[in-house]
Amino acid sequence: MKILVVDDDNEILQLVTIHLTREGYEVIQARNGQQALDLLEETEVNLAIVDVMMPGIDGFSLTKIITKDLNIPVILLTAKGQLSDKEQGFTSGSEDYIVKPFEPKELLFRVAVVLRRYGHQRENILTVGNVKINRNDYEVIINDETILFPLKEFELLTMLASRPNKLTPRSALIEQVWGDDREGVELTLNTHMNRIRDRLRRHHASVEIQTVRGMGYKLEVPE
């Protein structure tokens, strides 16, 4: 499930991205309306989360374009809470409207509701090779054997499994799993990845974590 997040406030952009990624969504970012439209020419998304107050193309105008021309549902994100702003948001075509500051759980709930309305639901079971990952129960199942991973290892493996055979940058892994608490994390990430590799190898997983030197990791899955 792929979500476009558009906001000129980098802190909000990263906050929304972190929580969506932890839930297993794939996120692409844009810092203004024009950049969002350029990305949408090359990438299909299931949902857009759009800030209202942006320079250039504002959120209301961008929403009209995205919903009418591309048929992509939009959740508007703004600091304004007046009734007139909400009315303008819905008349521009948005599916929902969230006022800053907001609780991340509220955002995730509204995202899930809109995606369900459009027939898109996040997969709670990821299958890669002979490995199944159950997001609901935090379980990893290999060859019908259930293995309980420590939480951070589970989150790292889930991120890689949601992008099979694709590079996931080290910075993205660190940001999504550790957030702002990054002191000494570079070496910790290496340690966690080695432990995940050992667990996969011991239980005869058909997938393998490869290091892309200086860039990140990818989960190689057999055809």
Buried (B, 14 or more C-beta within 10 A) or exposed (E): BEBBBBBBBEEBBBBBBBBBBBBBBBBBBBBBBBBBBEBBEEEEBBBBBBBBBBEEBBBBBBBBBBBEEBEBBBBBBBEBEEEEBBEBBBEBBBBBBBBBEBEBEEBBEBBBEBBEEEEBEBEEEBEBBBBBBBBEEBBBBBEEEEBEBEEBBBBBBBBBBBBBBEBBEBEBBBBBBBBEEEEEBEEBBEEBBEBBBEBBEEBEBBBBBEBEEEEBBBBBBEE
